[in-house]
Amino acid sequence: MADVQETQPTAGRPPVAPAQPPAPSGGGVVEREFTVQARSQARMVVRRFLAHKLAVVSLVILLLLIVTSFVGGHLWHYKYADITNEFSTGPSLKHPFGTDSIGHDSLGQVLRGSQKSVQIALMVALLSTTLGVITGAVAGYYRGFVDSVLMRFTDLFLTFPILVVAGVLSAQFSGRAGGWFYLGLILAGLSWMGMARIIRGVFLSLREKEFVEAARALGASDQRIIFRHLLPNAVGPIIVNATIVVALAILAETALSFLGLGIRPPDTSLGLLVSNGVGAADTRPWLFYFPGIVIVIIALTVNFVGDGLRDAFDPTQTRVRA
C-alpha cells in the first residue's frame, strides 16, 4: 500500500508550504488578471462634466447666485420696497450696492430683481422644454401626416418676432398682480420651437435603432416605446438645450423690462433696474452696473454649464478639458 503524504504539520517540523506553480519557460513574466469595474452611463456623464473645470465653477457660482436671490432677500435687513432716509449714497458697509434717489437699498432691489428674473427663466425653461419635447417626440416617432402638421405649426410660430409679440402680449398683463407669471407663460409659448425641431431629429434617428424594433416585436405600445426607450436616450440634448433656454429667457425678460413691457413697479426685476439706472450711469454708476453685472454673470454661467453638459453627454467626447 502506497504511503499517504502528510498534510498536517508534526511536532518540531514547520508546515510545508504549498508548491508554487512553475515559472514560465523562456524567462517570461506571469500575466496578472485585472478586472475593471463597470461604469454606468450616469457616472460617465458626471465624470466628463467634472473634467470640465469651467463648467463646474460656473455651476457653483450659478447655484450660489440662485440661492442668494431666493434666501438673501429674507435675510437682508432692507427689503426691496423699504425707503430709507439716505438718498443717492454710494456703496458702503451699510448699503453695499448704494441707494437710489428715493432711498431704496440697491442690494435689496438687486436680490428681488434676481429672484424674479430667475423665476421667469426657470418657468420658461420648464414649460417650453416640456411643450417642445412632446411636439418633437410625437412628430419624430409617428412621421407622415402627423409630422407634417406639427412641423408646419412649428414653422408658423418661428415666423413670429419673439420680442415684439411678447411685448404686445405682456403689456396687457404686466400691470396685474402676478405679472411675472403671465410674462413667463408668454415667453414659454414663444420659445419651444427650437426644442421641438431638435427632439424631432433625435427621434427620427432613434426610432430606426434595433432596440426599438425589438421592443415593437415584443408587443410594446407606442407610449411605452416613447417614454421608456426613446426619451431616456434623448435626455442629453434635452438638458443641454434647456440650459440654453434659461439664458435666452433671462435676456428676453431683461429686454422687455428694459423697454417697460415686462415687470413693472412696485415689483422689480434686473431688466427694470438696469432701465432705471441708465440715466444715472454717469453720476450714480452703481444703480446701472450692479444689476447689469448680475445679468452678465447669470447668462455666462448658464452658457458655460450648457457647454459642459454638451461635452458630458457627447459619447464621442474623449478629450479632457481644462
C-alpha positions as CSV (number, residue, x, y, z in Angstrom):
1,M,0.0,0.0,0.0
2,A,1.4,3.4,-1.0
3,D,2.4,5.8,1.7
4,V,0.0,8.6,2.4
5,Q,1.6,12.1,2.0
6,E,1.5,14.1,5.2
7,T,-0.7,17.2,5.0
8,Q,-0.7,18.2,8.7
9,P,2.4,19.7,10.4
10,T,4.1,17.4,13.0
11,A,5.7,18.4,16.2
12,G,9.1,20.1,15.7
13,R,8.6,20.4,12.0
14,P,7.5,23.6,10.2
15,P,4.5,23.3,8.0
16,V,5.2,22.6,4.4
17,A,4.5,25.5,2.1
18,P,2.2,24.6,-0.9
19,A,4.1,24.1,-4.1
20,Q,4.4,27.1,-6.3
21,P,3.4,26.9,-9.9
22,P,6.4,26.5,-12.2
23,A,7.8,29.7,-13.8
24,P,7.1,30.1,-17.4
25,S,9.8,28.9,-19.7
26,G,12.0,31.4,-21.5
27,G,12.1,33.8,-18.6
28,G,8.6,35.2,-19.3
29,V,6.6,37.2,-16.8
30,V,3.5,35.6,-15.3
31,E,0.4,37.6,-16.5
32,R,-1.8,39.0,-13.8
33,E,-5.5,39.2,-14.2
34,F,-7.1,42.7,-13.9
35,T,-10.8,43.5,-13.5
36,V,-12.3,46.8,-14.4
37,Q,-15.4,48.0,-12.6
38,A,-18.3,48.6,-15.0
39,R,-19.4,52.3,-15.1
40,S,-23.0,53.3,-15.6
41,Q,-23.8,56.0,-18.2
42,A,-24.7,58.4,-15.4
43,R,-21.3,58.0,-13.8
44,M,-19.5,58.6,-17.1
45,V,-21.6,61.7,-17.7
46,V,-20.8,63.1,-14.3
47,R,-17.1,62.2,-14.7
48,R,-16.9,64.0,-18.0
49,F,-18.7,67.0,-16.6
50,L,-16.4,67.3,-13.6
51,A,-13.5,67.3,-16.0
52,H,-14.8,70.5,-17.5
53,K,-13.5,72.8,-14.8
54,L,-15.0,76.0,-16.2
55,A,-18.5,74.4,-16.2
56,V,-18.1,73.1,-12.7
57,V,-17.0,76.6,-11.4
58,S,-19.9,78.2,-13.3
59,L,-22.4,75.7,-11.8
60,V,-21.2,76.5,-8.3
61,I,-21.5,80.3,-9.0
62,L,-24.9,79.9,-10.6
63,L,-26.3,77.9,-7.7
64,L,-24.9,80.3,-5.1
65,L,-26.5,83.2,-7.0
66,I,-29.8,81.5,-7.2
67,V,-29.8,80.5,-3.5
68,T,-28.8,84.0,-2.6
69,S,-31.5,85.6,-4.7
70,F,-34.2,83.5,-3.1
71,V,-32.9,83.4,0.5
72,G,-30.9,86.7,0.7
73,G,-34.0,88.9,0.3
74,H,-35.4,87.4,3.5
75,L,-32.2,87.7,5.5
76,W,-31.1,91.2,4.4
77,H,-32.4,93.8,6.7
78,Y,-33.6,96.1,3.9
79,K,-36.4,94.9,1.7
80,Y,-36.7,95.9,-1.9
81,A,-39.6,98.3,-1.2
82,D,-38.2,99.8,2.0
83,I,-37.4,103.5,1.8
84,T,-34.5,104.8,3.9
85,N,-33.5,108.4,4.8
86,E,-30.3,108.1,2.7
87,F,-30.7,109.2,-0.9
88,S,-28.3,108.5,-3.7
89,T,-25.5,107.3,-1.5
90,G,-22.6,105.3,-2.9
91,P,-21.7,101.7,-1.9
92,S,-20.8,101.4,1.8
93,L,-20.8,98.8,4.6
94,K,-24.4,99.8,5.4
95,H,-25.5,99.8,1.8
96,P,-23.1,97.6,-0.2
97,F,-24.8,98.5,-3.5
98,G,-25.6,102.0,-2.5
99,T,-29.1,103.6,-2.6
100,D,-31.2,105.3,-5.3
101,S,-32.7,108.8,-5.4
102,I,-35.8,107.6,-3.5
103,G,-33.8,105.9,-0.7
104,H,-34.3,102.2,-1.8
105,D,-31.4,100.0,-0.8
106,S,-30.0,98.8,-4.1
107,L,-28.8,95.4,-2.7
108,G,-32.3,94.6,-1.6
109,Q,-33.6,95.5,-5.0
110,V,-31.0,93.5,-6.9
111,L,-31.8,90.5,-4.7
112,R,-35.5,90.9,-5.5
113,G,-34.8,91.5,-9.2
114,S,-32.6,88.4,-9.4
115,Q,-35.3,86.3,-7.8
116,K,-37.9,87.4,-10.3
117,S,-35.6,87.1,-13.3
118,V,-34.6,83.6,-12.2
119,Q,-38.2,82.6,-11.5
120,I,-39.2,83.6,-15.0
121,A,-36.2,81.9,-16.7
122,L,-36.8,78.6,-14.9
123,M,-40.5,78.7,-15.6
124,V,-39.9,79.4,-19.3
125,A,-37.3,76.6,-19.5
126,L,-39.6,74.1,-17.8
127,L,-42.7,74.9,-19.9
128,S,-41.0,75.4,-23.3
129,T,-38.9,72.3,-22.8
130,T,-42.0,70.2,-22.0
131,L,-44.0,71.5,-24.9
132,G,-41.1,71.2,-27.3
133,V,-40.2,67.7,-26.3
134,I,-43.8,66.5,-26.6
135,T,-44.2,68.1,-30.0
136,G,-40.9,66.9,-31.3
137,A,-41.3,63.4,-29.9
138,V,-44.8,62.9,-31.5
139,A,-43.7,64.3,-34.8
140,G,-40.4,62.3,-35.0
141,Y,-42.0,59.0,-33.9
142,Y,-45.1,58.9,-36.0
143,R,-43.8,60.8,-39.0
144,G,-46.0,61.1,-42.1
145,F,-49.1,63.3,-41.8
146,V,-48.7,63.9,-38.0
147,D,-45.1,65.1,-38.6
148,S,-46.1,67.4,-41.4
149,V,-48.9,69.1,-39.4
150,L,-46.8,69.6,-36.3
151,M,-43.8,70.9,-38.1
152,R,-45.8,73.3,-40.2
153,F,-47.4,74.6,-37.0
154,T,-43.9,74.9,-35.5
155,D,-42.7,76.8,-38.6
156,L,-45.6,79.2,-38.2
157,F,-44.5,80.1,-34.7
158,L,-40.9,80.5,-35.9
159,T,-42.1,83.4,-38.1
160,F,-43.2,85.4,-35.1
161,P,-40.7,88.1,-33.8
162,I,-40.5,86.9,-30.2
163,L,-39.7,90.3,-28.6
164,V,-42.4,92.1,-30.5
165,V,-45.2,89.6,-29.9
166,A,-44.1,89.1,-26.2
167,G,-44.0,92.8,-25.7
168,V,-47.5,93.3,-27.1
169,L,-49.0,90.4,-25.1
170,S,-47.2,91.2,-21.8
171,A,-48.3,94.8,-21.9
172,Q,-51.8,93.5,-21.3
173,F,-50.9,91.7,-18.1
174,S,-47.8,93.4,-16.7
175,G,-49.9,95.8,-14.6
176,R,-51.8,93.0,-12.9
177,A,-50.8,91.0,-9.8
178,G,-48.5,88.2,-10.7
179,G,-47.5,89.8,-13.9
180,W,-44.2,87.9,-13.9
181,F,-46.3,84.7,-14.2
182,Y,-48.0,85.9,-17.3
183,L,-44.7,87.1,-18.8
184,G,-43.2,83.6,-18.2
185,L,-46.2,81.9,-19.9
186,I,-45.9,84.3,-22.9
187,L,-42.1,83.7,-23.3
188,A,-42.6,79.9,-22.9
189,G,-45.3,79.9,-25.6
190,L,-42.9,81.6,-28.0
191,S,-39.7,79.7,-27.3
192,W,-40.5,76.0,-27.6
193,M,-39.9,75.6,-31.4
194,G,-36.2,75.1,-31.3
195,M,-36.5,72.2,-28.8
196,A,-39.3,70.6,-30.9
197,R,-37.1,70.6,-34.0
198,I,-34.1,69.1,-32.1
199,I,-36.1,66.4,-30.5
200,R,-37.8,65.5,-33.7
201,G,-34.4,64.9,-35.4
202,V,-33.3,62.8,-32.4
203,F,-36.4,60.7,-32.5
204,L,-36.2,60.2,-36.3
205,S,-32.8,58.7,-35.7
206,L,-33.6,56.6,-32.6
207,R,-36.8,55.1,-34.0
208,E,-34.7,53.1,-36.5
209,K,-32.5,51.5,-33.9
210,E,-32.5,47.8,-33.2
211,F,-33.7,48.1,-29.6
212,V,-36.8,49.9,-30.8
213,E,-37.5,47.2,-33.3
214,A,-37.0,44.6,-30.6
215,A,-39.4,46.4,-28.2
216,R,-42.0,46.7,-31.0
217,A,-41.6,43.0,-31.8
218,L,-42.3,42.1,-28.2
219,G,-45.6,44.0,-28.3
220,A,-44.6,47.2,-26.6
221,S,-47.1,50.1,-27.1
222,D,-46.1,53.3,-28.7
223,Q,-46.4,55.2,-25.4
224,R,-44.1,52.7,-23.7
225,I,-41.5,52.9,-26.6
226,I,-41.6,56.7,-26.5
227,F,-41.3,57.1,-22.7
228,R,-39.3,54.1,-21.7
229,H,-36.9,53.7,-24.6
230,L,-36.6,56.8,-26.7
231,L,-36.9,59.7,-24.2
232,P,-34.2,58.3,-21.9
233,N,-31.8,58.2,-24.9
234,A,-32.7,61.8,-25.8
235,V,-32.1,63.2,-22.3
236,G,-28.7,64.7,-23.2
237,P,-30.0,67.1,-26.0
238,I,-33.0,67.9,-23.8
239,I,-30.9,69.1,-20.8
240,V,-28.3,70.9,-22.9
241,N,-31.0,72.9,-24.8
242,A,-32.9,73.6,-21.6
243,T,-29.9,75.4,-20.2
244,I,-29.7,77.5,-23.4
245,V,-33.4,78.4,-23.0
246,V,-32.7,79.6,-19.4
247,A,-30.1,82.1,-20.7
248,L,-32.3,83.3,-23.6
249,A,-35.2,83.7,-21.2
250,I,-33.1,85.8,-18.8
251,L,-32.1,88.1,-21.7
252,A,-35.6,88.3,-23.2
253,E,-37.1,89.2,-19.8
254,T,-34.3,91.8,-19.3
255,A,-35.0,93.3,-22.8
256,L,-38.8,93.5,-22.2
257,S,-38.4,95.0,-18.7
258,F,-35.8,97.5,-20.0
259,L,-38.4,98.6,-22.6
260,G,-41.1,98.9,-19.9
261,L,-43.1,95.9,-21.3
262,G,-42.2,93.4,-18.7
263,I,-42.1,93.6,-14.9
264,R,-43.4,97.0,-13.6
265,P,-43.3,98.8,-10.3
266,P,-43.9,98.3,-7.4
267,D,-42.2,94.9,-8.2
268,T,-38.9,94.9,-9.9
269,S,-36.5,92.8,-12.0
270,L,-32.9,93.1,-13.2
271,G,-34.0,94.5,-16.5
272,L,-36.2,97.1,-14.9
273,L,-33.3,98.1,-12.5
274,V,-30.9,98.5,-15.5
275,S,-33.6,100.6,-17.3
276,N,-33.9,102.8,-14.2
277,G,-30.2,103.2,-13.9
278,V,-29.4,104.1,-17.4
279,G,-30.0,107.8,-16.9
280,A,-27.7,107.8,-13.8
281,A,-24.9,105.7,-15.3
282,D,-22.5,108.7,-15.3
283,T,-23.4,110.2,-11.9
284,R,-24.5,107.1,-9.9
285,P,-23.0,104.2,-11.7
286,W,-23.8,101.7,-9.0
287,L,-27.5,101.9,-10.0
288,F,-26.7,100.6,-13.5
289,Y,-23.6,98.4,-13.2
290,F,-24.6,96.2,-10.3
291,P,-27.8,94.7,-11.8
292,G,-26.1,94.6,-15.2
293,I,-23.2,92.6,-13.8
294,V,-25.6,90.1,-12.2
295,I,-27.3,89.7,-15.6
296,V,-24.0,89.0,-17.3
297,I,-23.0,86.5,-14.6
298,I,-26.2,84.6,-14.9
299,A,-26.1,84.5,-18.7
300,L,-22.4,83.5,-18.8
301,T,-22.6,80.8,-16.1
302,V,-25.7,79.2,-17.7
303,N,-23.9,79.1,-21.1
304,F,-20.7,77.6,-19.6
305,V,-22.8,75.0,-17.8
306,G,-24.6,74.1,-21.0
307,D,-21.2,73.8,-22.7
308,G,-20.0,71.4,-20.1
309,L,-23.3,69.3,-20.3
310,R,-22.9,69.1,-24.1
311,D,-19.4,67.7,-23.7
312,A,-20.6,65.4,-20.9
313,F,-23.4,63.9,-22.9
314,D,-21.4,63.5,-26.1
315,P,-20.4,59.8,-26.3
316,T,-17.6,60.7,-28.7
317,Q,-16.0,63.1,-26.3
318,T,-12.7,61.8,-25.2
319,R,-10.6,64.9,-24.6
320,V,-10.4,66.1,-21.0
321,R,-10.9,69.8,-20.9
322,A,-9.2,72.1,-18.5
